[in-house]
Amino acid sequence: MREVLLLVLITGPPGSGKSTMAEVAGRALRAPVLGHDWAMSGLRPHAEVQDALDTMGPRGHRGVGWSLLWALARSQLRLGSSVVLDGVARAAEVEGTRQVANEEGVGSLVVMTSCRDAGLHRSRVEGRRRRIPNWYELDWDHVARARSSWVPPDGLDLVLEAGDPLDENAERLRALLATRS
């Protein structure tokens, strides 16, 4: 029986556990995890590129990042590997991810992480250090603004709450992946 390839998108507000759950999905599928922040960090050392991104504003910056992730995802899918994408994806990015999966003839899953408790969310953000080269650490003010404007995308396959035990969230995610791969 042939393995079903998947393009899995882990989305949610900053600091809600996306990268942790993306790593769980990547290990379960033996798939690469492509992170938006990691991809964009590779552009930051190039002043001309960073200047161009800055003039584009947040939407343009986001669009460049997702374009990079989708191109890399296509490459891995064509090599026969499922792929996990990790980033703050809004409706347009969810739609774009599903379109890539459809065009590549693979399944897609969209998983959202959430953190309803603002106090817990703040402690998660203030207590983490991602150490992505050439990237910045988020502060609570930035995350609070993002949190207040966050609109969950439609068509989610699974929602994981950061206030739930990590092992339970991981098991729910692995169970969903097992039914689709």
Disulfide bonds with the S-S distance in Angstrom:
none
